């Protein structure tokens, strides 16, 4: 009989050991490297930590990508919703972490994204863990978010709380265009479909004002609710506090009960130690990946197809625009892939080209009625309106947050005419043609009544198709959809009331629903479509010194963005495009 002796050590991703047998007079040394962490004998990590979550910048659904041939360049600045929510889930499960502290990081995200994140952080707190914010300066929407989830909010004694409510300011440049000799001829299905009003009006129309007032009222009610529930204040107290803002003196914010203390950053950790039993703020966090099992549990694959930006013909710019060619191909591939059990559309779009929207709608519709049918669930991010709503309406279920922007069921066309400008600058045009309408709607001559009639009839027909498709997809009558259509923009709150969406929720609820619809018993693996075919992907994390639109004064930026948007569509004049919603309303 012999004796065998062995010893082994597991450290992080590396496992090593040795064995010796007295009987065979032989032994071996082995090593093993795993993508997952082994259960280590080193268990010296301290408990009772607050993780310093350095979260700031833009919150994306999908990171913008720039392609150069076979190379993809992805900006790694900012964060995606998935990254944030998955990290919060991990922190929730980690017994070493007793809380999260945020220090002066303002996020750029719409209220709808904040509400979706709110659910994730409240789930984190359900285990008894804490959330603390410290700010030198806090923006309007970031305060709404922080107040809805925080156990404590601290402000620098010299800091500012920029709580001020919400407003809609719109530029109108008809006077400028008149001076230049430029006319924009507008065709709209209804007075509420006002995406072109910037170019055709000198002031806000009554229909615009009515729509924006109703829209802001709903958003403001949600804003007040988030603060009141988080801070334990009455509705009236919150409204009074907002009316008294912004708080340019930190003492006023403390007196109003909007923050819990005025301290300097170097005092934060000592303050937390008093409150939460000698905690330590940790600057670094490594996700524990210990595994004692031999393999991953089997999963069921669900495709996630992101629709971010304006809708147009051609190829998408990932994270920036939705090209019908790219999007149709992604839906078709997911539908025909036998390993994909269902499809989630994650939409953040105010629409665009009616033709491109129609093409995408058809491909989504085929998921229900074509070959290889499979369930489709839509999750609305900040905006899913006009064409953005149109591509979602064939879905089996639609989820949105109360502050998501939806609706805008309507059609618009705008045709520029430069006849007066050419007269001013003494440019003469002559024309030779074969075919009565060969120079249809040319910008160098006045538009004829017949041309105007043809475009008007097209807009009217497109609206009837839009309403009819929504009615068929949503199980509503034409009259029911028309009553809430006519170009009106709605919040998710009204969208639920009027039957345009099925329930409140974000990606979590969409995943739960797809499991039910597809009768999936396994864990879900989300697979992004279309699949990247690039040979190389480069992540850039450096800040570039180049000026962007965000660096410009707000009012100038708004004007440039509107003009840029008006030149985006080159394949047709008929648009499913929502009115411009000011960034400060949503962010």
N, C-alpha and C positions, 0 to 999 in steps of 0.2 A: 504493500500500500504506500502511496506517495502523498505528498502534501503539495497543494497548489496555493499560491499566495498572489493576490492581485491588489492593486491600488489605482484609483482613478480620481481625477479632478475635473470639475466642470466650471469654466470661467467664461462668462459672456457667451460668445458664439463658438468657443473652442473647448473641446473635450480631449483630455489626454490621460494616459495611464500605462501601466505595465503589468505583466503577469509572469509568474515563474512556477514551473512544475518540478518538484524534487525527483519525481519518478522518471520523467523523461530527460531530466537534466537540461531542459530547454526553457526558453522564455520568449516574450515578445514585448515590444513597445508600440503603442498605437496612438493615433491622433485623429480627430474628426472635427470638421468645420461645418457649421450649419447656418442656414439663412435665418433661423430662429435662435433665440437665446436658450442655452441650456440652463437648467435649474442650478444656480451657483451655490457653492458653499460659503461664498462671501456675502454675508447678509448684514452689513454694517450700516446700511442706509438709515439715516435718522428719520423719525416719524414727525408728525405735527408740522408739516411744511405748508407754506402758502406759495403757490407757484406764481412768479412774476410773468404774466402773460403779456408779451410785447406785441400787442395787436393794434395795428393802425393801417391807414391807407384805404384803398378801394377794396370793396368786397364784391368779388365776381361770382357768377355762376360757373363760368369757364374762363380760364386765362386767355387773353388775346394772343394770337399766334401770327407771326409774320413769316411767310414762306419765301425762300430763295432757292429755287430748283429743288434738289433733294434734301435741303436743310430747312429745319423749322427753328425759329428763334422765338422762345417763350419768355416774356417778361415775368420774373419771379417776384416783382414788387407787388404788394397787395396780397390778398388771401381769397381763396374760394370758399363758398358756403360749406362744401363738403369737408374741406380741410379743417375749418373751425369746429364744425359739429362733431367730426370724428375725434378731434383732440379733446373736446369737452367730455365725450363719452369715455375716453381713456382715462382722463383725470378723475372722473367720477368713480371708476372701478379701482383706482390706485389708493390703497389704504394709507400710504405715506402722505398723501396730499389731503390737507384739511380745508383748503380754500384756494381761491384765485384772487390775485390782486392785479388791477390794471392801473398803470401810471401814465397819465397824460397822453393817451393814444386816442385820437378822434378818428372814427371810421367814416368813410364815405359810402353810405348805403341808404337805400330808400326805406321808408317806414315798413313796407311789407317784408323786406329782408330782416329788419330789426325784430319784427314780430316773430318770424320763423326762428331767429337766433334766441329770442326770449324764451321760447318753449324749450330749447335745448338747455339753456342755463338754469331754468327753473327745475328741470329734471335733474340737473347736477346737484341742486340744493336739496332735492328730496331725500338725500342720504344724510342730511344734517351739515353738509359742508357750506362754507361761507364765501361770499363774493364782496370784494371791497374795491372802490374806485378812488384814485387820487388824480386831481387835475390842477394844472396851472390855468388852463383855459378850456372851457367845454362848450361845444356848439349846441345849437337848439335841439336837433334830432338826437345827438349823442346823449344829451341829458335825459330826454324822454326814455331812451333805451336803458341807460344806467339806472335811473330811478325805478324802472320796472323790475329790476332783478337784484339790485344791490342791498346788502345788509348795512353797509355804511358808505357814505360818499364824503370825501374830504377835499377841500379846496385850499389852494395856496392863499395865504393872507393877502397877497397882492393880485390874486387871480380874478378871472371874469367868468360869470355864468351867463352865456348869451341866449337865455330863454326869452322868446319874443312872440311865439305864435307862428302862423303861416299866412302867406299872402301870394297872390298871383299878379305879376306885372308883365305886361305884354307890349312889345314894340310894334308900331304901325308905321310903315314907310311909304304909304301911298302918296303923301305929299312930296316926298323926295323923288319918287318915280315920275310923278306928274311934272316936276321941275325938269327932269331929264328927258321927258317925252316918251316914257315907257308906260304902256298899259298892260295890266294883267286881267284877262277875262276869266272870270270864275264861273264854274258850273258845279252846283252842289245839290245833293239829293234833298237836303233839308237845311234849315237855318242853323241848326246845331253842328252841322258838319263844317267846321270853320277853320280847317287847317291852312287855308289860303288867305284868311282875312288879313293877315299881316301885310299882304301886298295889295289888297283891294279896299281896305278901310282906313280911315284916319283915326278912328277911336273904336273901343270895344262896343260891339253891338249888344242890343238888349238880350238876344238869345245867348250870346257868349256869357254875358254877366250872370244871367239866370243859371246857366249850367255850372259855371265856376263857383257861384255862391253855394249851390247845393252840394257840389263836390267837396269844397273846402269845409263845409259844415260837418260832413261825415268824417273827413280826416281829422278835423279838430276834436270831434267827440272821442275818437279813438286815442288821440294824443292825450287828452285829459284823463281818460280812463286808465291808460298805462301809468301815468304819474300818480293818480289818486290811489290805485290799488297797490302800487309799489311803496309809496310814502305814507300810506295810511291817512290820507287827507280826504276831505269831502270834495265833491265836484266844484262847489262854489269856492272853496279855498284855493283849488288849483287854478281855476279861471282868474281869480283875483291875482294870484301870484304871477301868472303869465302876463296879465295886463300891466303889472308893475315892472316887468322886465324891459330891456335886458339889465342884468345885475353887474354893473361896471365896478361896483365896490363889493368885495367879498363879504363884508359885514352884513350887507343888506340881504344877501342870499342866506346867510346863517339865521338872521332874524326872521326870515320868511319860512324857515323850516325846510328849505330845499336842500341843504347840506347838513352834515352831522358834526362838522368841526373845521376850524381853520388851522392848518399846520403846514410846516415846511416839509419838503420831501425827506430830509434826513431824520425827521421825527416819526416817519410813518411806521417803521419796523417796531420801535419802542411802543408806539400807540397800540399796535396789533398784539404785542406781547402782553400788555395789560388786559386787553379785551379777550384774548383767545389762548390763555394759558401758555405763555412763553413760546410762541410760534417763531419759526424762522422763515424769512423770505428767501426762496431759492431762485437763482437766476437761470439755472440750466435744468433741463428735465429730459431724461432719457426714457423713452417708452419701454416699459417692461415687456419682454418678449419670451419669458420663460415658457417652456413647453415640456410637458411630461408625457404627451401622447406621441404616437408614431406618425400620424398623418393628419391633414386637415379633414374636417367633416365635409361630405359631399355638398355641393351647392347647386342651385338652379340659376341660370343666367337670365338677366333682364337687361334689355338695351335701354340706355339713356341717350336721348338725342336732344342736344341743346340748340335752342333757337334764340339767338341774341342779336338784337339790332334791327335795322330796317330790312324789309323783304324786297328782293329785286330778282331779275332774271340773271342766269349765269351761275358762277361759282361763289361760294360763301367765303368770307374772311373770318376764320374762326374767332369767336368771342366779340366780333364787331358787326357782322352783317350776315343776312340769311339769303343765300343764293338758291333759287329753286332747283337748279341742276344738282347741286351738292346735297340739298336736303331730301329731295325725292329719292336719290340714290341710297342715302342712309336709311330711310324708312323701308325702301324695297329690300335692301340687304338684310335688315333686321327681320322683316316679315318672312323672307324666304330661308333664313338660317334656322335649321331644325333645332339647334342648341339653344335658341332664344325663346323663352317661354312667354314673354310679354314685352311691351314697349312703354317707356315713360317719356313724354315730351315735356321738357323743362323750358318754359317760354318766358322771354323778357323782350317783348317787341310791341311797338305801336303801329305795326303794319307797314304798308308800302304799296308796291305794284299789285293791282288787282289780278293781272294775268299770272304773275308768279305765285300769288296767294292761292289762286284757283288750282294751279298745278300741284302745289303741296297738299291742299285740301283733298284732292283726288287720291293722292298716294296714301294719305292717312285713312281715307274712306275705304280703300281696298283692304286695309287690315281687318275690316269687319265683313266686307261683302265679296272680296276677291279670293284668289287662291291662297292657301296657307294662312287662313285668318288667325289672329291672335289678339288678346285684349290690349287696349291702349288707354293709358291714364295720363291726363295732362296736369302738370303742376305749374301754376302761375307764379312768377317771381314778382318783380316790381310792377311790370306792365304786360298785359296781354289784351290788347284792344285793337279794334278795326281788323286789319289783316291778321294781326297776332291772335285775335279771338277766332277769326274765321278758320285758321288752320287747326285750331284746337277743338272746334265744335263737333267733329265726328267721334271724338273720344268717348269711351264707355263711361268715364267719370272725370270730372274736372274739380281740382282743388285750388283754392286761392286764400290769401290772407284777407282779413277785413279791410286793410288799407291797400290791397292790390288795385291797380287801375285796369278796368275792363270795359266792355261795351263798345261804344263808338261804332255801332252797326250803321254804316252809311257809306256814301261814295262821293268823291270829289274829283274835279279836273280843273286845271289852271293852265291857260295858254297865254304866254307873253306876246305882246305885239309892239314892234319898234317903229311903226310908221312915223310917228311924230318925232322920234329921235333922229331918224334918217333925214327928215325934212330940216331939222335944226342944224345938222352938221353937213347938209348939202350932199347927201349920198342918194343917187337915183338908181332905181332898179328897173330892169326890163326883163321880159319873160317870154319864152317860146315853149309851148306845151302841146302834147297830144293826149287827149283825155280831159274831160271837163273838170275833173277834180285833181289833176296831176299836181297842182300846187296847193293842196288842201291845207288850210289854216296856216299859210305862210306868214311869217312875222313881218315881212316888208310891205304888206298892204292890209287895209282894214278887213276884218273877218266878215264874211257875208252872212245874211240871215239864214241861208240854207245850211251853211257850215255850223252855225250856232245850234240850229235845230237838230242836226245829226248828232252832235256831241251831247246835247240835252237828252235826246232819246236814248243814247247809249248809257248815260249816267242813270237814267230812270230804270232801264232794263237790268243793269248791273245791281241796283239796289233790290229789285224784286228777286233776283237770283240769290243775293246775299241773305235776305230775310227768309226765303224759301228753304235754303240749305240749313240755316240755323233751326228753323221750325221743325224740319224733318229729323235733324240730328238730335234735338233736345226734346222731342215729343211734345211740342207746343203747336198751337195754331199759328197761321200767318198773322192773324190780327194780334195775337198775344206778343209775338216778337216785334211786330211793327210798333206796338204801343211803347215798348222800351227801347226801340231802335231810333231811327230818325237822326242818327249821329250823336246821340247823347252819350257822354262819358259817365261811367258809374264807378263807385268804389266796390270792393269785394262784398261789403255789407249789403249794398243794394243789389249786387249781382246775385247773391244768394236768395234774397227776397223775391227777385223777379225771375228766378229759374235759369239764369245764365251760367251759374256754377252749381255744384252739388253739395259742397261742404267746405268749411274752413280747414286749412292745413297746408303743409309744405311737402317736401320730398319724403319725409318720414311717413306721412299719411298716404302718399302716392304709392310707396313701396308696400305698405300694409294692404292697400286695396288691390294692387296687382297680384299679390299672393292669393287673395281670396278669389279674384276673377279667374286666375289660371290654375287654381287648386294646387298651389305649391306648398309642400310640406317641409321642404329643406330650407336652409338659410339662403338668402338672396345674394348673388354676386352681380353687381352693377357693371355693365360693360358699355363704355362710351362708343357711340357711332357718330359719324363714320370713323372707321379705324384708320389711324395714321399710317401712311405708306412711306414717310420720310426715312431716309437712311440715317440721318443724324438729327438730334434735338439738342439745342443749346439753350440753357437757362441763364438769363441775364438778370443779375440782382443789383447792378450798380445804378446809381441815380445819374441821369444824363443832364447836362447843363442847358440843353436846348429848351427854349420857351414853348409851352403848350398853351392850349386855349384856357386851361384852368389858371394860368398865371395872369391872364388879362382881367381887367375890371369886369365885374359881373354883367353889367348892362351891355358892354361891347361884346362879351363872349356870347351872350344870348342872341344878339343880332347876327353874328357870324355863323353860329350853329344853325339858325333858321335858314339863312341863305344857302349854306352848304347842303342842307337837307333838300331844299327845293331843286337842286341840280343833280340829285342822286339817281333819278329814274330816267333812263334813256330809251326804254323799249315801248313806252306807251304813255298816254296822258291820263288814263283813268286809274284812280288810286283808292285803295282801302287804307286810308291814313288818318290816324287820330289827330286831334288838335294838339298843339304844342303845350306840354305841361311843364311849367317852370321847374328847374332842378331844385330850387329851395323848397318847393312844395313836397317833394318826394325824399329829400335828403336832409 
